[in-house]
């Protein structure tokens, strides 16, 4: 028994008496083309009568899924790392003829089901899932090798190398999803470095309240000589608070950021920070989602961007 041939754009063009390009313009609803309503109706009717199915849709029907990979990012996880990760994920998926759809907002079984039912994605990736589910050491970087644990340790070890063994860990008051994880890793890293555990310091967004929080911390813990921040946004607030308090950075108090957002280079003093290139992490995630070999993909090691705040 023979198999029926798939209807093509050429078939629709022949049936409607127009060029293949015109058929493409009509079916893609290209707003840049001036095609009469009568011609549009004729092309659409021909496509309907012939049972034309767009190539991408036909392929999805054959494969049982679309060529879409969905990435969900919960609030509080946006930053330089996530942007770099998304770029790598998108690049690798495109190289394998897949499309990336990024969803921002709280994920839930209901919303995930809606996505699955609507577009039947090839895969759904939850950004930082290993950390959000308590399996942080299972991340692509191996946790202490090139994952969040290693990056946290790098931040503290840089301070220790500059003589700052008594530190505070500045956390935003928005309670980001990874705050508890960072505190856990900071505690473990401090133990490994044989230095005191960093004191948690909540940093309000309002400027006066921020200065008051920093002042209270340094008053009650006068041995603290450096503040390690959850991210660069938090570090910039700390720098402003120290300036408002009349404290000199780094002579009175050193400050180090995390996940270099680029703005730290423009402050006075410029912000020392940890930079992480997640582009390869994104590419690795793409290959794993597609069931492809990951040989040859090695994420670059995170490193310190030394400026003037330490």
NORWO-V314125 format. One record per pair of residues at least 24 apart in sequence whose ideal C-beta (glycine too) atoms are under 8 Angstrom apart, sorted by the first residue. I is the first residue (numbers start at 1). J is the second residue. D is the distance in Angstrom with one decimal. If there is no record, write none. Layout:
I,J,D  I,J,D
This chain:
6,53,7.5  6,58,6.4  7,50,4.8  7,51,5.8  7,52,4.6  7,53,7.2  8,52,7.8  9,52,7.7  11,50,5.8  11,52,7.2  12,43,6.6  12,46,5.1  12,47,4.9  12,50,6.1  12,52,5.3  15,46,4.1  15,49,7.2  15,50,6.1  16,42,4.8  16,43,4.7  16,45,7.6  16,46,4.0  17,42,7.4  18,42,7.5  18,43,6.3  23,47,7.6  27,52,7.9  27,54,7.2  60,120,7.0  64,120,7.5  65,120,5.0  65,121,6.6  65,122,4.8  66,119,5.3  66,120,5.3  66,121,6.0  66,122,6.6  67,97,6.1  67,98,4.7  67,99,6.2  67,122,6.1  68,98,7.0  68,99,5.1  68,100,7.7  68,101,5.5  68,119,5.5  68,121,4.7  68,122,6.3  69,93,5.6  69,98,5.6  69,99,7.3  69,100,5.6  69,101,7.2  69,121,6.1  69,122,5.4  69,123,4.9  69,124,7.7  69,125,6.6  69,286,7.1  69,289,5.6  69,290,7.8  70,100,8.0  70,101,4.9  70,102,7.9  70,103,6.3  70,115,5.6  70,119,7.7  70,121,4.7  70,123,7.3  70,124,4.7  70,125,7.0  71,100,6.3  71,101,7.2  71,102,4.9  71,103,7.0  71,124,8.0  71,125,4.8  71,126,7.9  71,127,6.1  72,102,7.9  72,103,4.7  72,104,7.9  72,105,7.8  72,107,4.5  72,112,7.7  72,124,7.0  72,125,7.3  72,126,5.2  72,127,6.5  73,102,6.6  73,103,7.1  73,104,5.3  73,127,4.5  74,105,7.2  74,106,5.8  74,107,6.2  74,127,7.2  74,132,7.5  74,177,5.9  75,104,7.4  75,105,6.9  75,106,6.8  76,174,6.1  76,175,7.6  76,176,3.5  76,177,5.3  76,178,7.6  77,127,5.8  77,128,5.7  77,176,7.1  77,177,6.1  77,178,7.1  78,104,7.6  79,231,5.9  79,232,8.0  79,233,8.0  79,259,4.9  79,261,6.7  80,232,7.7  80,259,5.0  80,260,5.7  80,261,5.2  80,262,7.4  80,275,7.5  80,276,7.4  81,259,5.1  81,276,5.3  81,278,4.7  82,127,6.4  82,278,7.5  84,276,7.5  84,277,6.0  84,278,4.1  84,279,5.0  84,281,7.9  84,282,7.0  85,127,7.2  85,278,4.0  85,279,7.3  85,281,5.5  85,282,4.2  85,285,7.5  86,282,6.3  87,279,5.8  87,282,6.5  88,278,6.6  88,279,3.7  88,280,6.0  88,281,6.5  88,282,2.7  88,283,4.4  88,284,8.0  88,285,7.9  88,286,7.4  89,125,7.6  89,282,3.6  89,283,7.0  89,285,5.6  89,286,5.0  90,282,7.4  91,279,7.6  91,282,7.5  91,283,6.6  91,286,8.0  92,282,6.9  92,283,4.1  92,286,3.6  92,287,6.3  93,286,4.9  93,290,7.6  96,286,7.4  96,290,5.8  96,292,7.1  98,122,6.3  98,286,7.7  98,290,6.9  122,289,7.0  122,290,7.0  123,289,3.9  123,290,7.3  125,285,6.0  125,289,6.0  128,177,7.2  128,178,6.7  131,177,7.7  131,178,5.7  131,181,5.2  132,177,5.9  132,178,7.8  136,181,6.0  136,185,7.8  140,281,5.4  140,284,5.1  140,285,7.0  140,299,7.1  141,281,7.1  141,299,6.0  146,299,5.5  146,301,6.0  146,302,6.8  148,178,7.1  148,181,6.6  148,182,7.4  148,185,6.3  149,185,4.6  149,188,7.1  149,189,7.4  150,302,7.0  151,258,7.3  151,274,5.8  151,276,5.9  151,302,4.9  152,182,6.0  152,185,4.0  152,186,5.5  152,189,5.6  153,185,7.1  153,188,8.0  153,189,3.8  153,192,6.9  153,193,7.5  154,274,5.8  154,302,5.9  154,303,7.7  154,304,6.8  155,228,5.2  155,256,5.8  155,258,5.9  155,274,5.1  156,186,6.4  156,189,5.0  156,190,6.3  156,193,6.3  156,195,7.3  156,198,7.0  156,228,6.2  157,189,7.4  157,193,6.0  158,256,6.4  158,272,7.5  158,274,7.8  158,304,5.1  158,310,6.7  159,226,4.8  159,228,6.3  159,254,6.6  159,256,6.1  159,310,6.6  160,193,5.4  160,195,5.7  162,226,7.8  162,254,6.8  162,310,5.5  163,225,7.6  164,225,4.9  164,226,3.5  164,254,5.5  164,310,7.6  165,195,4.3  165,196,6.6  165,225,8.0  166,195,7.6  166,196,5.7  166,221,7.6  166,223,4.5  166,224,5.0  166,225,5.8  166,226,7.6  167,195,7.8  167,196,7.8  167,198,4.6  167,199,7.4  167,224,6.3  167,225,7.5  167,226,4.8  167,227,6.7  167,228,5.5  168,198,5.9  168,199,4.6  168,200,7.4  168,201,4.3  168,217,5.7  168,221,7.1  168,224,5.2  168,226,7.7  168,227,4.8  168,228,7.2  169,198,4.0  169,199,7.1  169,200,5.5  169,201,6.5  169,227,7.8  169,228,5.4  169,229,7.8  169,230,7.2  170,201,4.9  170,202,8.0  170,203,4.9  170,227,5.3  170,228,7.0  170,229,4.4  170,230,6.2  170,234,5.1  170,235,7.0  170,237,7.9  170,238,5.3  171,200,6.1  171,201,6.8  171,202,5.6  171,203,6.6  171,230,4.9  171,234,7.0  172,202,7.8  172,203,5.8  172,205,7.5  172,230,5.9  172,231,7.6  172,233,7.2  172,234,5.1  173,202,5.2  173,203,6.4  173,204,5.0  173,205,6.5  174,205,7.7  176,230,6.9  179,230,6.7  182,230,6.1  186,228,7.4  198,228,6.3  199,224,6.5  201,227,6.9  203,229,7.8  203,234,5.3  203,237,5.3  203,238,6.4  203,241,7.8  205,237,7.3  207,237,7.9  207,240,6.6  207,241,7.6  207,244,7.2  210,237,5.1  210,238,7.6  210,240,7.0  210,241,4.7  211,240,7.8  211,241,4.2  211,244,4.5  211,245,5.7  213,241,7.5  214,238,6.3  214,241,4.2  214,242,6.5  214,245,6.6  215,241,7.7  215,245,5.5  218,247,7.7  218,253,6.9  224,253,7.6  225,253,6.4  225,254,6.5  226,250,7.8  226,253,6.6  226,254,3.9  226,255,7.1  226,256,7.0  226,310,7.2  227,253,6.3  227,254,7.3  227,255,5.2  227,256,7.6  228,256,5.3  228,258,7.4  229,255,6.8  229,256,6.8  229,257,5.2  229,258,5.9  230,258,6.4  231,257,6.8  231,258,5.1  231,259,5.0  231,261,7.4  232,257,4.0  232,258,6.6  232,259,6.2  232,260,6.2  232,261,4.2  232,263,6.6  232,264,5.4  232,271,6.6  232,273,5.7  233,261,6.7  235,264,6.9  235,271,5.7  235,273,6.9  235,309,7.9  236,263,6.5  236,264,6.8  236,267,6.5  236,271,6.8  239,267,5.8  239,269,7.9  239,271,6.6  239,309,6.9  249,308,7.9  249,309,5.3  250,308,7.2  250,309,5.6  250,310,5.4  254,309,6.3  254,310,4.6  255,309,4.6  255,310,7.2  256,309,6.7  256,310,5.4  257,309,7.9  260,305,5.6  264,305,7.8  264,307,6.7  264,309,7.8  265,307,6.9  267,309,7.9  269,307,6.9  269,308,3.5  269,309,5.1  270,307,3.7  270,308,4.9  270,309,6.7  271,307,5.7  271,309,5.0  272,304,6.8  272,305,6.6  272,306,5.6  272,307,4.6  272,308,7.2  272,309,4.8  272,310,4.3  273,304,7.5  273,305,5.1  273,307,7.5  274,302,5.9  274,303,7.5  274,304,6.1  274,305,7.4  275,302,6.6  275,303,6.2  275,304,7.8  275,305,5.1  276,302,4.4  277,302,7.7
